[in-house]
Amino acid sequence: MDNENNSRRDFLKKTALLTAGGIGLSLLGSNMAEAAGGIEKESKALAGDSPFTLPALPYSFDALEPAIDRQTMEIHHGKHHQAYVTNLNKAVADIKDAPGDIEALLKKYAKLSPAVRNNGGGHYNHSLFWKMMRPSYAATAANAPSGSLSDAIVSAFGSFDAFKEKFTAAGKDRFGSGWVWLVSQNGKLAIGSTPNQDNPLMEMSEIKGSPVLALDVWEHAYYLKYQNKRPDYMNAWWSVVNWEEAARLYSGGK
């Protein structure tokens, strides 16, 4: 009889423990689900409050080889450009009624906010730069412009070769980090450069106009492959220039 009672007590204890455990697991699962839902809602809210995002590359990371190597593209796009986007979203969070259009934002706030100037410029410049290039296999043998853009280049600089020489020189002469630009100024082309992440849309820019061609001459754009040989990087870059995109920008983006 005692053995029977002991067995019954053991059974009841185990049942109670299992029941309590089941309730605990149920509550734990409920709490985890609630927490996960909260995180998801928070992530969505943060995404909704972030007007600027990292654009996908229009080609694979190794598509520009041998001119630009895969590792450089991975770091340049995924690390450097992403950092500009992240910091730009932080900067505009403090600006009431900040424009969601990057061009409008730079024209209005670059002079007022160093964070918008640097990170907004970085986002705009790089978004343009990725489209300025096309895969090596898609480039023509000569890889030169045609049509109205070609005519405008010859009219402004005498020849395509003269244009390339002047554009490359602007990159070589840019002290420190910056960008080289071909811009349209009321239909006429001009070459210039800007420091850091400045661009021709900004009020304080050294050259103004509508961008037609942009080249990044920051060291992070070429140092893994070319080290300190910026001219070698620039000479190789001509082989992957997307002249169709440049022509589209020259025609007003149509």
FITOR-210803 format. One record per residue: residue number from 0; residue in three letters; x negated, y, z of N, C-alpha, C in turn; chain. Coordinates in steps of 0.2 Angstrom, whole numbers. Example, Ala and Ser with C-alpha at 12.3 -4.5 7.8 and 13.67 -1.06 7.14 Angstrom:
0 Ala -66 -28 39 -62 -22 39 -66 -16 39 A
1 Ser -64 -11 35 -68 -5 36 -64 0 39 A
END
This chain:
0 Met -4 -6 0 0 0 0 -4 6 0 A
1 Asp -10 6 4 -14 12 4 -17 13 -2 A
2 Asn -19 8 -6 -22 8 -12 -18 11 -17 A
3 Glu -11 9 -16 -6 12 -21 -5 19 -20 A
4 Asn -5 21 -14 -4 28 -12 -10 33 -14 A
5 Asn -16 30 -13 -22 33 -16 -22 34 -23 A
6 Ser -20 29 -27 -20 29 -34 -15 35 -36 A
7 Arg -9 35 -33 -4 40 -35 -7 47 -33 A
8 Arg -10 48 -28 -13 54 -26 -18 56 -31 A
9 Asp -23 52 -33 -28 53 -39 -24 55 -45 A
10 Phe -19 51 -47 -15 53 -53 -12 60 -53 A
11 Leu -9 62 -47 -6 68 -47 -12 74 -47 A
12 Lys -17 73 -44 -23 78 -44 -25 79 -51 A
13 Lys -26 73 -55 -29 74 -61 -24 77 -66 A
14 Thr -17 76 -65 -12 79 -69 -12 86 -68 A
15 Ala -13 88 -61 -13 95 -59 -19 99 -63 A
16 Leu -24 96 -62 -30 99 -65 -30 100 -73 A
17 Leu -27 94 -76 -26 95 -83 -21 100 -85 A
18 Thr -16 100 -81 -11 106 -82 -13 113 -82 A
19 Ala -17 113 -76 -20 120 -75 -25 122 -80 A
20 Gly -29 116 -82 -34 117 -88 -31 119 -94 A
21 Gly -25 116 -95 -21 118 -102 -19 125 -102 A
22 Ile -16 127 -96 -14 134 -95 -20 139 -96 A
23 Gly -25 137 -93 -31 141 -94 -34 142 -101 A
24 Leu -34 136 -104 -36 136 -111 -31 140 -115 A
25 Ser -24 139 -114 -19 143 -117 -20 150 -116 A
26 Leu -21 152 -110 -23 159 -109 -29 162 -112 A
27 Leu -34 158 -112 -41 160 -115 -40 161 -122 A
28 Gly -36 156 -125 -35 156 -133 -31 163 -134 A
29 Ser -26 164 -130 -22 170 -131 -26 176 -130 A
30 Asn -30 176 -125 -35 182 -124 -40 183 -130 A
31 Met -42 178 -132 -47 178 -138 -43 180 -144 A
32 Ala -37 178 -145 -34 180 -151 -32 188 -151 A
33 Glu -30 190 -145 -29 197 -144 -35 201 -145 A
34 Ala -41 199 -142 -47 202 -143 -49 203 -151 A
35 Ala -48 197 -154 -50 197 -161 -45 201 -165 A
36 Gly -39 202 -163 -34 206 -166 -36 213 -165 A
37 Gly -38 215 -159 -40 222 -158 -46 224 -162 A
38 Ile -51 219 -162 -57 221 -166 -55 222 -173 A
39 Glu -51 217 -176 -49 218 -183 -46 225 -184 A
40 Lys -41 227 -179 -38 233 -180 -42 239 -180 A
41 Glu -47 238 -175 -52 243 -174 -57 244 -181 A
42 Ser -59 238 -184 -63 238 -190 -59 242 -195 A
43 Lys -52 240 -196 -48 243 -201 -47 250 -200 A
44 Ala -47 252 -194 -46 259 -192 -53 263 -194 A
45 Leu -58 260 -192 -65 263 -194 -66 264 -202 A
46 Ala -64 258 -205 -64 258 -212 -60 264 -215 A
47 Gly -54 264 -212 -49 269 -215 -52 277 -213 A
48 Asp -56 277 -208 -58 284 -207 -65 285 -210 A
49 Ser -67 281 -215 -74 281 -218 -72 282 -226 A
50 Pro -72 289 -228 -70 290 -235 -76 288 -240 A
51 Phe -82 287 -238 -87 285 -243 -90 278 -241 A
52 Thr -91 275 -247 -93 268 -247 -99 267 -251 A
53 Leu -102 261 -250 -108 259 -254 -105 256 -261 A
54 Pro -107 259 -266 -105 256 -273 -109 250 -274 A
55 Ala -106 245 -277 -109 239 -280 -114 241 -286 A
56 Leu -119 238 -286 -123 239 -292 -120 236 -298 A
57 Pro -121 239 -304 -117 237 -310 -121 231 -313 A
58 Tyr -126 228 -310 -130 223 -313 -133 219 -307 A
59 Ser -137 214 -308 -140 210 -303 -146 214 -300 A
60 Phe -149 212 -294 -155 215 -291 -161 214 -296 A
61 Asp -161 209 -300 -167 207 -304 -166 209 -311 A
62 Ala -161 213 -313 -159 214 -320 -164 219 -323 A
63 Leu -167 223 -318 -172 229 -321 -179 227 -322 A
64 Glu -180 220 -320 -187 218 -320 -189 217 -328 A
65 Pro -195 219 -329 -201 220 -325 -202 227 -323 A
66 Ala -198 232 -325 -199 239 -324 -198 240 -316 A
67 Ile -193 237 -313 -191 238 -306 -190 231 -303 A
68 Asp -193 229 -298 -193 223 -295 -187 222 -291 A
69 Arg -185 215 -290 -179 213 -286 -179 216 -279 A
70 Gln -185 215 -276 -185 216 -269 -184 224 -267 A
71 Thr -187 228 -272 -186 235 -271 -179 237 -272 A
72 Met -176 234 -277 -169 235 -278 -164 233 -272 A
73 Glu -166 228 -269 -162 225 -263 -163 230 -257 A
74 Ile -169 232 -256 -170 237 -250 -167 244 -252 A
75 His -169 246 -258 -167 253 -260 -159 253 -260 A
76 His -155 249 -262 -148 249 -262 -145 247 -256 A
77 Gly -147 241 -253 -144 239 -247 -146 242 -241 A
78 Lys -152 245 -240 -154 248 -234 -154 256 -235 A
79 His -158 258 -239 -158 266 -240 -151 269 -242 A
80 His -148 267 -247 -142 270 -249 -137 268 -244 A
81 Gln -136 262 -241 -131 261 -236 -132 266 -230 A
82 Ala -138 267 -228 -140 272 -222 -137 279 -224 A
83 Tyr -138 281 -230 -135 288 -232 -127 288 -231 A
84 Val -124 282 -233 -117 282 -233 -115 281 -226 A
85 Thr -118 277 -222 -116 277 -215 -117 284 -211 A
86 Asn -122 287 -212 -123 293 -209 -119 299 -212 A
87 Leu -117 299 -218 -113 303 -221 -106 303 -218 A
88 Asn -103 297 -217 -97 296 -214 -97 299 -207 A
89 Lys -102 298 -203 -103 301 -197 -102 308 -197 A
90 Ala -106 311 -202 -106 318 -202 -99 321 -204 A
91 Val -96 318 -209 -89 321 -211 -84 320 -205 A
92 Ala -85 316 -201 -80 315 -195 -79 321 -191 A
93 Asp -85 325 -191 -84 331 -187 -82 337 -191 A
94 Ile -80 336 -197 -78 342 -201 -71 341 -203 A
95 Lys -67 346 -200 -60 346 -201 -58 347 -209 A
96 Asp -54 343 -211 -51 343 -218 -57 343 -223 A
97 Ala -62 339 -222 -68 338 -226 -65 334 -233 A
98 Pro -68 337 -238 -66 334 -245 -68 327 -245 A
99 Gly -64 322 -248 -65 315 -249 -69 314 -255 A
100 Asp -70 320 -260 -73 319 -266 -81 322 -264 A
101 Ile -85 318 -266 -92 319 -264 -95 326 -268 A
102 Glu -93 327 -274 -95 333 -277 -92 339 -274 A
103 Ala -86 339 -272 -83 345 -269 -86 346 -262 A
104 Leu -87 340 -258 -91 341 -252 -97 344 -252 A
105 Leu -101 342 -257 -108 345 -257 -108 352 -259 A
106 Lys -104 354 -264 -103 361 -266 -101 366 -260 A
107 Lys -97 363 -256 -94 367 -250 -98 367 -244 A
108 Tyr -101 361 -242 -104 360 -235 -111 359 -235 A
109 Ala -115 358 -241 -122 356 -241 -126 362 -237 A
110 Lys -124 368 -239 -127 374 -236 -126 374 -228 A
111 Leu -120 372 -226 -118 373 -219 -120 367 -215 A
112 Ser -121 361 -217 -122 355 -213 -128 352 -216 A
113 Pro -134 352 -212 -140 348 -214 -138 340 -215 A
114 Ala -134 338 -211 -132 331 -211 -128 329 -218 A
115 Val -124 334 -220 -120 333 -226 -125 334 -232 A
116 Arg -130 339 -231 -135 340 -237 -139 334 -238 A
117 Asn -142 331 -233 -146 326 -233 -143 319 -235 A
118 Asn -138 317 -231 -134 311 -232 -129 311 -238 A
119 Gly -126 316 -239 -121 317 -244 -125 317 -251 A
120 Gly -131 321 -251 -135 321 -257 -138 314 -258 A
121 Gly -140 311 -253 -143 304 -254 -137 299 -257 A
122 His -131 300 -255 -126 296 -258 -124 297 -265 A
123 Tyr -124 304 -266 -122 306 -273 -128 304 -278 A
124 Asn -134 306 -276 -139 305 -280 -140 297 -282 A
125 His -140 293 -277 -141 286 -278 -135 283 -282 A
126 Ser -129 285 -281 -123 283 -285 -124 284 -292 A
127 Leu -127 290 -293 -128 292 -300 -134 288 -303 A
128 Phe -139 287 -299 -145 284 -301 -144 276 -304 A
129 Trp -140 273 -300 -139 266 -302 -136 265 -309 A
130 Lys -132 270 -310 -129 270 -317 -133 273 -323 A
131 Met -139 276 -320 -143 279 -325 -148 273 -328 A
132 Met -147 267 -326 -151 262 -328 -147 256 -331 A
133 Arg -150 252 -335 -146 246 -337 -151 240 -338 A
134 Pro -149 234 -338 -153 228 -338 -158 229 -343 A
135 Ser -164 226 -342 -170 227 -347 -168 223 -354 A
136 Tyr -164 218 -353 -162 214 -359 -157 218 -363 A
137 Ala -154 223 -360 -149 227 -364 -152 233 -367 A
138 Ala -158 235 -366 -161 241 -368 -163 239 -376 A
139 Thr -163 244 -380 -165 244 -387 -173 244 -387 A
140 Ala -176 242 -392 -183 242 -393 -186 249 -391 A
141 Ala -183 254 -395 -185 261 -394 -182 264 -387 A
142 Asn -176 262 -385 -172 265 -380 -172 272 -379 A
143 Ala -169 275 -384 -169 282 -385 -161 284 -386 A
144 Pro -160 290 -385 -153 293 -385 -151 294 -393 A
145 Ser -145 294 -394 -142 295 -401 -137 300 -401 A
146 Gly -134 302 -406 -129 307 -407 -130 314 -404 A
147 Ser -125 317 -401 -125 324 -399 -130 325 -393 A
148 Leu -131 320 -389 -137 320 -384 -143 321 -387 A
149 Ser -145 316 -392 -151 316 -395 -152 323 -399 A
150 Asp -147 326 -402 -148 332 -405 -149 338 -400 A
151 Ala -146 338 -395 -147 343 -390 -154 342 -387 A
152 Ile -157 336 -386 -163 336 -383 -169 338 -388 A
153 Val -168 337 -394 -172 339 -400 -172 347 -400 A
154 Ser -166 349 -399 -165 357 -400 -168 360 -394 A
155 Ala -168 357 -388 -170 360 -382 -178 360 -381 A
156 Phe -181 354 -383 -188 352 -382 -192 351 -388 A
157 Gly -189 351 -394 -193 350 -400 -193 343 -402 A
158 Ser -193 338 -398 -193 331 -400 -192 327 -394 A
159 Phe -190 321 -395 -188 316 -389 -195 315 -385 A
160 Asp -200 314 -389 -207 313 -385 -209 319 -381 A
161 Ala -207 325 -384 -209 331 -380 -205 331 -374 A
162 Phe -198 329 -374 -194 329 -369 -196 324 -363 A
163 Lys -198 318 -365 -201 313 -361 -207 316 -357 A
164 Glu -211 319 -361 -217 321 -358 -216 327 -352 A
165 Lys -211 331 -354 -210 337 -349 -206 334 -343 A
166 Phe -201 329 -344 -198 326 -339 -202 322 -334 A
167 Thr -207 318 -337 -212 314 -333 -216 319 -329 A
168 Ala -218 324 -332 -223 329 -329 -219 332 -323 A
169 Ala -213 333 -323 -209 336 -318 -209 331 -312 A
170 Gly -209 325 -313 -209 320 -308 -216 319 -305 A
171 Lys -221 320 -309 -228 319 -307 -229 325 -302 A
172 Asp -227 331 -304 -228 337 -300 -224 338 -294 A
173 Arg -219 334 -293 -214 335 -287 -218 333 -281 A
174 Phe -220 338 -277 -224 336 -271 -219 332 -266 A
175 Gly -222 327 -263 -218 323 -258 -212 319 -262 A
176 Ser -207 319 -258 -201 315 -260 -196 320 -264 A
177 Gly -192 317 -269 -187 321 -272 -185 317 -278 A
178 Trp -182 322 -283 -178 319 -289 -180 323 -295 A
179 Val -180 320 -301 -181 324 -307 -174 324 -311 A
180 Trp -172 329 -314 -166 330 -317 -166 333 -324 A
181 Leu -162 330 -328 -160 333 -334 -153 336 -333 A
182 Val -152 342 -334 -145 345 -333 -142 349 -339 A
183 Ser -136 349 -339 -133 353 -345 -131 360 -341 A
184 Gln -133 365 -344 -131 372 -342 -127 375 -347 A
185 Asn -121 375 -347 -116 377 -352 -118 374 -359 A
186 Gly -120 368 -359 -121 365 -366 -128 364 -367 A
187 Lys -132 368 -364 -140 368 -365 -143 364 -360 A
188 Leu -148 360 -362 -152 356 -358 -158 359 -354 A
189 Ala -159 357 -348 -165 360 -344 -167 354 -340 A
190 Ile -174 355 -338 -177 350 -334 -179 353 -328 A
191 Gly -178 350 -322 -181 352 -316 -181 347 -311 A
192 Ser -183 349 -305 -184 344 -299 -181 347 -293 A
193 Thr -180 343 -288 -177 345 -282 -181 341 -276 A
194 Pro -182 344 -270 -185 340 -265 -180 336 -261 A
195 Asn -182 331 -258 -178 327 -253 -172 324 -257 A
196 Gln -166 325 -254 -160 323 -258 -156 329 -260 A
197 Asp -159 334 -262 -155 340 -265 -154 338 -272 A
198 Asn -149 341 -275 -147 340 -282 -144 346 -285 A
199 Pro -143 346 -291 -140 352 -295 -133 355 -293 A
200 Leu -130 351 -289 -123 353 -287 -123 358 -281 A
201 Met -129 358 -278 -130 362 -271 -131 369 -273 A
202 Glu -129 373 -268 -130 380 -269 -137 382 -269 A
203 Met -141 378 -264 -148 380 -263 -153 377 -268 A
204 Ser -150 373 -273 -154 369 -277 -159 373 -282 A
205 Glu -165 370 -283 -170 374 -287 -168 374 -294 A
206 Ile -163 369 -296 -161 369 -303 -153 367 -303 A
207 Lys -149 371 -307 -142 370 -306 -139 368 -313 A
208 Gly -134 365 -313 -131 362 -319 -127 356 -318 A
209 Ser -124 353 -323 -121 346 -323 -126 341 -324 A
210 Pro -127 336 -320 -132 331 -321 -131 327 -327 A
211 Val -136 326 -331 -136 321 -337 -140 315 -336 A
212 Leu -146 316 -332 -151 311 -331 -154 312 -324 A
213 Ala -155 307 -320 -158 308 -314 -163 302 -312 A
214 Leu -169 304 -310 -174 299 -308 -176 300 -301 A
215 Asp -176 295 -297 -178 295 -290 -186 294 -290 A
216 Val -189 299 -287 -196 299 -286 -198 298 -279 A
217 Trp -194 296 -274 -196 294 -267 -200 288 -268 A
218 Glu -205 288 -263 -209 282 -263 -205 275 -262 A
219 His -200 275 -259 -196 269 -258 -193 266 -264 A
220 Ala -193 271 -269 -190 268 -276 -195 264 -280 A
221 Tyr -202 265 -278 -207 261 -282 -213 258 -278 A
222 Tyr -214 260 -272 -220 258 -269 -222 251 -268 A
223 Leu -217 246 -267 -218 239 -267 -222 237 -273 A
224 Lys -220 239 -279 -223 237 -285 -228 241 -288 A
225 Tyr -228 248 -287 -233 252 -290 -237 256 -285 A
226 Gln -236 255 -278 -240 258 -273 -240 266 -274 A
227 Asn -245 269 -275 -245 276 -275 -246 278 -283 A
228 Lys -244 274 -287 -245 276 -294 -238 278 -297 A
229 Arg -236 283 -295 -229 286 -297 -229 286 -305 A
230 Pro -234 289 -308 -234 289 -316 -232 282 -319 A
231 Asp -235 277 -316 -234 270 -319 -227 268 -318 A
232 Tyr -224 270 -313 -217 269 -311 -212 273 -316 A
233 Met -214 279 -317 -210 283 -322 -210 281 -329 A
234 Asn -216 279 -331 -217 276 -338 -213 270 -339 A
235 Ala -213 266 -334 -209 259 -335 -202 261 -335 A
236 Trp -200 266 -331 -193 267 -330 -189 269 -337 A
237 Trp -193 272 -341 -190 274 -348 -187 268 -351 A
238 Ser -190 262 -350 -187 256 -354 -181 254 -351 A
239 Val -178 256 -346 -172 254 -343 -167 260 -342 A
240 Val -168 265 -345 -164 271 -345 -157 269 -349 A
241 Asn -152 271 -346 -145 270 -349 -143 276 -353 A
242 Trp -145 276 -359 -143 282 -363 -136 283 -364 A
243 Glu -132 278 -364 -125 278 -365 -122 282 -360 A
244 Glu -124 280 -353 -121 284 -348 -123 291 -348 A
245 Ala -129 293 -350 -132 299 -350 -128 303 -355 A
246 Ala -126 300 -361 -122 303 -366 -115 305 -364 A
247 Arg -112 300 -360 -106 301 -357 -106 307 -352 A
248 Leu -111 308 -348 -111 313 -344 -112 320 -347 A
249 Tyr -116 320 -353 -117 326 -357 -111 328 -360 A
250 Ser -107 323 -362 -100 325 -365 -95 327 -360 A
251 Gly -97 328 -354 -92 330 -349 -89 324 -345 A
252 Gly -92 318 -345 -90 313 -341 -84 309 -344 A
253 Lys -83 310 -351 -77 307 -354 -79 300 -357 A
END
